[in-house]
Amino acid sequence: MPNREKDTYCIRSVENALLLLEALAEGDSKCSLSQLSSKLGMTKASLFRLMATFESHGYVERGQGSSEYKLGLAAFEVGQKLLSRMTLLHKARPVMNQLVRQCNETVYLVVQRDDDALFLEMTDNDQKVKVVSLNGRRYPLGDCAAGRILLAFDDATNKERSEELPHNIQDEIKHCREQGFCIDRDGIGEGSTCIAVPLFNAEGNSCGCLAMVGPSFRMDNERINNQLLPAIKAAGEMASARLGHIGFGLKSKQPAAAN
């Protein structure tokens, strides 16, 4: 059989259906057919047929008498089943829980999806003031600490991605690789601070990162250097060990001071 690109095998209607589900998942509220038509470049008639199919199977819900749609419980159920089977999440979750108990700041498991950092899972804190939940959100890899860590420690494809970024971001990624962590302020929202460290699997490959996120007024340099940074670095090593990684593979040195 002759070699053909993957796109040759794509079924257009299935691809459109998947794009529709992704568009619904990205929104924070309900969407109308007009909004989805404008966003996806699909006709309202074709969207209506897809919505009717999804609605009959519980993947999409519509309020009584409403023309707006949102993801249904069936989509949530499938997502939960997938998460429950993920080795990375299964191994990282106890470490995340321990880290939150230790520092009382929100911790995320972040993985790469194409050119974005996907905030996949969250362990929340009990602080009165918090950064709005980032669960399920995506940010361009070069725009936040978690994304830069993923770029710093991943494969040759990410090296090419890094080379397309502005020189100051390239320098920051190189610095992240040297020191083994990344800190940014306002990268995921004004007034927020994010600290990220890489995770490695049994083959020694980067498979995600841990990201601690909180309001900047509570995460000053003194607290970062004395408490938060040592704690999240230790958590990253522990999670990597649970994934089968032997030896953290980073330079052994004291954490650099936050700027």
VEXSE-713903 format. One line per 3 residues: number of its first residue (from 0); for each residue y, x, z of N, C-alpha, C. Coordinates in steps of 0.2 Angstrom, whole numbers. Each point is the difference from the previous one (the first is absolute). Layout:
BEGIN
NUM	Y X Z Y X Z Y X Z; ...
END
This chain:
BEGIN
0	-6 4 0 6 -4 0 6 4 0; 5 -1 -4 6 4 -1 4 0 7; 4 5 2 4 0 5 6 -4 -1
3	2 -5 5 6 -4 -1 4 0 7; 6 0 -1 4 -1 6 -2 -6 4; 1 0 7 -1 -5 4 4 -7 -2
6	6 1 -2 4 -6 -2 -4 -4 -6; -4 4 -4 -3 -4 -5 -5 -6 3; -2 1 6 -5 -5 3 4 -5 4
9	6 1 0 4 -5 5 0 -7 -4; -1 -5 5 0 -7 -3 7 -3 2; 4 -2 -5 7 -1 1 1 -6 5
12	-4 -5 0 1 -6 5 -1 3 7; -5 4 1 -2 2 7 6 5 2; 2 4 -4 6 5 1 6 -4 2
15	1 -6 -3 6 -4 1 -1 -3 7; -6 -2 2 -2 -4 6 1 5 6; -2 7 -1 1 5 5 7 1 1
18	4 1 -5 7 1 0 4 -5 4; -2 -7 -1 2 -5 3 -1 0 8; -6 2 2 -2 1 7 4 5 3
21	1 6 -3 4 5 2 7 -2 1; 3 -4 -4 7 -2 0 1 -4 6; -5 -5 1 0 -4 6 0 4 7
24	-4 5 -1 -1 4 6 6 4 2; 4 2 -5 6 4 1 5 -4 4; 1 -6 -2 5 -4 3 -1 -2 7
27	6 -1 4 0 -1 7 0 -8 1; 1 -4 -5 0 -7 0 -3 -3 -6; 0 -7 0 -3 -3 -6 4 1 -6
30	-3 0 -6 3 1 -7 -1 -6 -4; 5 -2 -4 -1 -5 -5 -3 3 -7; -2 -5 -4 -2 2 -6 5 4 -4
33	6 -3 0 6 3 -3 1 8 2; 0 1 6 1 7 3 -6 4 -3; -6 -2 1 -6 4 -3 0 1 -7
36	3 -5 -4 0 0 -7 5 6 -2; 6 0 4 5 5 -2 -3 7 2; -3 0 6 -3 7 2 -5 3 -4
39	-5 -4 -2 -6 2 -4 1 -1 -7; 5 -3 -3 0 -1 -7 -5 -4 -3; -3 -5 4 -5 -5 -2 3 -7 -1
42	-3 -4 -4 3 -7 -1 -2 -4 6; 4 -5 2 -1 -5 5 -7 -3 -1; -2 -2 -6 -6 -3 -1 -6 4 2
45	0 6 -2 -6 4 1 0 2 8; 6 1 3 0 0 7 -3 -6 4; 2 -5 -3 -2 -7 4 -8 0 -1
48	-3 2 -5 -7 -1 -1 -3 5 5; 3 6 1 -3 5 4 0 -2 7; 6 -3 2 2 -2 7 -5 -6 2
51	-2 -4 -5 -4 -6 1 -7 3 2; -2 5 -4 -7 3 1 0 3 7; 5 4 2 0 3 6 1 -5 6
54	4 -5 -1 0 -5 5 -6 -4 1; -4 -1 -5 -6 -4 1 -5 5 4; 0 6 0 -4 5 4 3 2 6
57	6 -2 2 3 2 6 4 6 0; 0 4 -5 4 6 -1 8 -1 0; 2 -6 -2 7 -1 0 1 -7 4
60	5 -1 3 2 -6 3 7 -3 -2; 1 -6 0 6 -3 -2 2 -6 5; 6 0 3 1 -5 5 0 -7 -3
63	-1 -5 4 0 -7 -3 7 -1 -2; 0 -3 -7 6 -1 -3 4 5 -2; -2 7 1 4 5 -2 -3 3 -7
66	5 4 -3 -1 3 -6 -1 8 1; 0 2 6 -1 7 2 -7 2 3; -2 6 -2 -7 2 2 0 6 4
69	-5 1 4 -1 6 4 -8 2 0; -1 6 2 -7 1 1 -4 -4 5; -6 -2 -2 -4 -4 5 -5 4 4
72	-3 -4 4 -5 3 5 -6 4 -3; -2 -2 -6 -5 3 -3 1 7 -2; 7 1 -2 2 7 -2 0 4 6
75	2 -3 6 1 4 6 -8 2 3; -4 -5 -1 -7 1 2 -3 6 -4; 1 0 -7 -3 6 -4 3 6 2
78	7 0 2 3 7 2 -3 2 7; -1 -5 4 -3 2 7 -7 3 -1; -4 -3 -4 -6 3 -2 0 7 -2
81	5 1 -5 0 7 -3 2 5 6; 5 -2 4 3 5 5 -6 1 5; -4 -5 1 -5 1 5 -5 5 -2
84	-1 1 -7 -5 5 -3 3 7 -1; 6 0 1 3 7 -2 -1 5 6; -3 5 -2 -2 6 5 6 3 3
87	5 1 -4 6 3 2 3 -4 5; 1 -7 -1 3 -4 5 -4 -1 7; -7 0 -1 -4 -1 5 0 7 5
90	1 5 -3 0 7 4 7 1 3; 5 -2 -4 7 1 2 3 -5 6; -3 -6 -1 3 -5 5 0 2 7
93	-6 2 3 0 2 7 5 5 2; 1 5 -5 5 5 1 7 -3 0; 1 -4 -4 7 -3 -1 1 -4 7
96	-5 -4 2 1 -4 6 2 5 6; -4 5 1 1 5 5 7 3 0; 3 2 -6 6 3 -2 6 -5 3
99	-1 -7 -2 5 -5 2 0 0 8; -6 0 3 0 -1 7 4 6 3; -1 6 -3 3 6 3 8 0 -1
102	2 -2 -6 7 1 -2 4 -7 0; -4 -5 0 4 -7 -1 4 0 -6; -2 2 -6 4 -1 -6 -5 -2 -5
105	2 -4 -5 -4 -2 -5 -3 5 -5; -7 0 -1 -3 5 -4 -4 -4 -6; 1 3 -6 -3 -3 -6 -5 5 -3
108	-5 -3 -3 -4 4 -5 3 -1 -7; 1 6 -3 3 -1 -7 -4 4 -5; -1 -3 -6 -4 2 -5 4 0 -6
111	-2 4 -5 3 0 -7 -2 -5 -4; 4 -4 -4 -2 -4 -5 5 1 -6; -3 4 -5 4 2 -6 5 4 2
114	7 -2 -1 5 4 1 4 -2 7; -4 -4 4 3 -2 6 -4 1 6; 3 0 6 -3 1 6 -1 -8 3
117	-6 -2 1 -2 -6 2 -1 0 8; 4 -4 4 -1 -1 7 -5 -5 1; -6 3 1 -6 -4 0 -2 -4 6
120	1 3 6 -2 -3 6 5 2 6; 1 -4 4 5 1 6 -3 -1 7; 1 5 4 -1 -2 7 7 0 4
123	2 -6 2 7 -1 3 0 2 7; 7 1 2 1 1 7 3 -6 4; 2 1 6 2 -6 4 8 1 1
126	3 4 -4 8 1 2 3 -7 -3; 6 -1 4 4 -6 -2 4 1 -7; 2 7 -1 3 1 -6 -5 4 -5
129	-1 -3 -6 -5 3 -5 3 0 -7; -3 4 -4 2 0 -7 -5 -5 -3; 3 -4 -5 -3 -6 -3 -7 3 -2
132	-5 -4 0 -7 2 -2 0 2 -7; -4 6 -2 0 3 -6 -7 -2 -3; -4 -3 3 -7 -2 -2 0 -2 -7
135	-4 3 -4 -1 -2 -7 6 2 -5; 5 3 3 6 2 -4 -2 7 -4; 4 1 -5 -1 6 -4 7 3 -1
138	0 7 0 6 4 -1 -2 5 -5; 5 2 -4 -1 6 -5 -2 6 4; -5 4 -2 -2 6 4 5 4 2
141	5 2 -4 5 4 2 5 -2 4; 0 -7 2 6 -3 4 -1 0 7; -6 1 3 -1 0 7 -5 5 2
144	0 2 7 -4 5 3 -7 -1 -2; -3 -6 1 -7 -1 -2 -2 2 -7; 5 -2 -5 -2 1 -7 1 8 -1
147	4 3 3 1 7 -1 -6 4 3; -3 -2 5 -6 3 3 -6 -1 -5; 0 -6 -3 -6 -1 -5 1 4 -6
150	6 1 -2 2 5 -6 -2 7 2; 2 2 6 -1 7 3 -7 2 0; -5 -4 2 -7 2 1 -5 -3 -5
153	2 -4 -5 -5 -3 -5 -1 5 -6; -3 -3 -5 -3 4 -6 6 2 -5; -3 2 -5 4 3 -6 5 -5 -3
156	-3 -6 0 4 -6 -3 7 -1 4; -1 1 7 6 -1 4 5 6 -1; -3 6 -1 4 6 -1 4 -1 -6
159	-2 -4 -6 4 -1 -5 5 -6 2; -2 -5 4 5 -4 2 6 3 4; -2 5 4 5 3 4 5 4 -4
162	-3 3 -6 5 4 -4 5 -4 -4; -1 -7 0 4 -5 -4 6 -2 5; -1 2 7 5 -3 4 6 5 1
165	6 -2 3 6 5 0 -2 6 4; 3 5 -1 -2 7 3 1 -1 8; 4 -3 3 1 -1 7 -7 -3 3
168	-2 -5 -4 -6 -3 3 -6 4 -1; -1 4 -6 -5 5 -1 0 5 6; 6 2 2 0 5 6 -2 -3 6
171	1 -6 1 -2 -4 6 -7 -1 0; -3 -1 -6 -8 -1 0 -3 7 1; 3 5 -2 -3 7 1 1 2 8
174	5 -2 3 1 1 7 -5 -4 4; -1 -7 -2 -5 -4 3 -7 4 0; -2 3 -6 -6 3 -1 -1 6 5
177	6 3 1 -1 6 4 0 -1 7; 4 -6 3 0 -1 7 -5 -5 2; -3 -4 -5 -5 -5 2 2 -7 2
180	6 -1 -1 3 -7 2 6 -1 -4; 3 -6 0 6 -2 -3 4 -5 5; 6 1 0 5 -5 4 5 -2 -5
183	2 -6 0 6 -2 -3 3 -6 4; 7 0 -2 4 -5 3 3 -5 -5; -1 -6 1 3 -5 -5 -4 -1 -6
186	-6 4 -1 -4 0 -6 -3 -7 -2; -2 -4 6 -3 -6 -1 5 -6 2; 6 2 2 5 -5 2 5 3 4
189	6 -3 0 5 3 4 -1 0 7; 1 5 4 -1 0 7 -7 1 2; -5 2 -5 -7 1 2 -1 8 -1
192	-5 2 4 -3 7 0 -8 -1 -1; -2 5 -5 -7 0 -1 -3 7 1; -5 1 3 -4 6 1 -7 -1 -3
195	-2 5 -5 -6 -1 -3 -4 6 0; -7 0 1 -4 5 -1 -6 -1 -4; -3 5 -3 -6 -2 -5 -6 -1 3
198	-5 -3 -3 -7 -1 2 -4 3 -6; -6 3 3 -4 3 -5 -7 -2 1; -4 -1 -5 -7 -2 0 -5 6 1
201	-6 -2 -1 -5 6 1 0 5 -5; 2 -2 -6 1 5 -5 6 4 0; 4 -1 5 7 3 1 5 -2 -4
204	-1 -6 -3 5 -3 -5 5 -5 4; 6 0 -1 5 -5 3 -2 -7 -2; -1 -5 5 -2 -6 -2 5 -6 3
207	6 3 2 5 -5 3 4 4 5; 3 -4 4 4 3 6 2 -5 5; 1 2 6 3 -4 5 7 1 0
210	4 -6 1 7 0 1 2 -4 6; 4 3 4 3 -3 6 7 -2 -2; 2 -6 1 6 -3 -2 4 -4 6
213	6 2 0 4 -3 6 7 0 -1; 4 -4 3 8 1 0 2 7 2; 5 2 -4 2 7 1 3 1 7
216	3 -5 3 4 1 6 -6 2 6; -6 -2 -2 -5 1 5 -4 7 -1; 1 2 -6 -4 6 -3 5 6 -1
219	3 2 5 5 6 -1 -4 6 0; 3 6 -2 -3 6 -1 -4 3 6; 3 -1 6 -4 2 6 -6 -3 1
222	0 -7 -1 -7 -4 1 -5 2 -5; 3 1 -6 -5 1 -6 -3 7 2; 4 5 1 -3 7 1 -5 0 6
225	2 -3 6 -3 0 6 -6 -4 1; 0 -6 -3 -5 -5 0 -3 -3 -6; 4 -2 -4 -3 -4 -6 -3 4 -5
228	3 6 -2 -3 4 -5 -7 4 2; 0 2 6 -7 3 3 -5 -5 0; 2 -6 2 -5 -6 1 -3 -2 -7
231	5 -1 -5 -3 -2 -7 -4 5 -3; 2 7 1 -3 5 -3 -8 0 2; 0 0 7 -7 -1 3 -4 -6 -2
234	4 -5 -1 -4 -6 -3 -2 1 -7; 4 3 -4 -2 2 -7 -7 4 0; 0 5 4 -6 4 1 -6 -4 2
237	1 -4 5 -5 -4 3 -3 -5 -5; 4 -3 -4 -2 -5 -5 -4 4 -6; 3 6 -2 -3 4 -5 -7 2 2
240	-1 2 7 -6 2 2 -5 -6 0; 2 -6 2 -4 -6 -1 -2 -1 -7; 4 2 -5 -2 -1 -7 -5 6 -2
243	-1 4 4 -5 6 -2 3 6 -1; 7 1 0 3 6 -1 0 5 5; -3 6 -2 -1 6 5 6 5 -1
246	4 0 5 6 5 0 5 -4 -4; 6 0 3 6 -4 -3 3 3 -6; -1 6 -1 2 3 -6 8 2 -1
249	3 -1 6 7 1 0 2 7 4; 5 3 -1 2 6 4 1 -2 7; -3 4 4 0 -1 7 7 3 3
252	4 -4 2 7 2 3 3 -6 3; 5 1 4 3 -5 4 4 -4 -5; 0 -7 2 4 -4 -5 7 2 -1
255	2 0 -6 7 1 -1 5 -5 3; 6 2 2 4 -5 3 3 -5 -6; 1 -6 2 3 -5 -4 7 2 -1
258	3 -1 -6 7 1 -1 4 -6 1
END
